[in-house]
Amino acid sequence: MTQSSDRRTDRTDRTATLGIHRSTLLYRLHLIRSLTQYDLTDPETQFNLQLATRIQLA
């Protein structure tokens, strides 16, 4: 239960930061999963994607 409520809070924070509705975020995450076949809930995948994004921006 704690984990799911933490996730909900995290998504709420993300939607506020991005300025989008919660359903828009969920749709986009689903679309990314469908197109890339990445498991976005996997910590290693999250790390690799974040690292790749930071390298690309540098």
Secondary structure, 3 states (H helix, E strand, C coil): CHHHHHHHHHHHHHHHHHCCCHHHHHHHHHHHHHHHCCCCCCHHHHHHHHHHHHHHHC
